[in-house]
Amino acid sequence: MIKNITQKLYSDIPKETLYHYTSFKGLLGIVDSGALWASDVRYMNDSAEMKHTADLIRTDITRRMASGHNNPKLLNQFLNWVSYRMTNGHMLFGASFRSNGNLLSQWRSYSSLGKGVSLGFNPNHILQCAESQLFQVGKCIYEPEEQMDLIKQIVDAVEILAEKHEEDLDKSRRKPAQPYYDVFEKIETDLLRIAAILKHPSFQEEEEWRIVSPVITDYVLSPVLFREGASMLVPYFEFRLTLGQNESIVMEHIFLGPTPNIILSMNSLTLYLSKKGIRPREGISYCQIPYRQW
């Protein structure tokens, strides 16, 4: 049941150019490596959606308990399990694209001191790259009613699984307070994928699409890398933007973010991309947003 939910959520196909906002430093890294850094979703800038999903589950469970649910032990265990696994469980990596490549809120996030670009890619190319690397592409969901309906379906699925498998009472394998954990583990992969695209309604203007990695259960044997974050090391995956070896990245369009040096910055950006064999099909545009040192 929950697998059907996940498959449906990741069945939407992007039709418009997909933009990835980044700094000049990020641009240099993307072009030199031919890849994006897909961060562990718990460490992303807007990673609060993982907590957001846990909060939605808490709201639904509270409602069920208040209505006199016949198995409060199951619901309490599920809530405790979700709260822990969202921050300590399997790893999932993602990177963000936007349908709108010229948003003031995104320039404020990524163009500190006038150093930002948004890189536009053909959506079919991103889908092909994702398929070749076993990533999925999902459209983020912001509508509160749609989110709560999804959470209701998830908790319903947990209840059905619990009825089918009953409690695991083997004390040699489980703590006495965790007899349903085997049931929850059956849905962990799908729950993580769903949580990765449920975002707080306040972010709705972003119109985000997210590439999402396979769920990683053994980070030691997986190609997980680490980079320096603002206050910690951040795990990440490389998401290749080319389909073959020694290919240049193909871009549809690029926006240059707000800058006090428009002409010089446009010129140097064009020179750099040309030297790297990158010629966006729709060219390079200035964002036309007045520069402010926000």
Secondary structure, DSSP 8 states (H G I E B T S, - for coil): -HHHHHHHHTT----S-EEEEEEHHHHHHHHHHTEEEEEEGGGSTTTHHHHHHHHHHHHHHHHHHHTT-S-HHHHHHHHHHHHHHHHHS-B-EEEEEES-S--HHHHHHH-GGG-EEEEEE-HHHHHHHHHHTT-EEEE-B--HHHHHHHHHHHHHHHHHHHHHH-----TTTS-TT-TTHHHHHTTHHHHHHHHTTB--GGGGGG-EEEEE---BS-TTTTT-EEEE-SSSEEEEEEEES-SSTT-----SEEEE---S-HHHHHHHHHHHHHHTT---TT-EEE--------
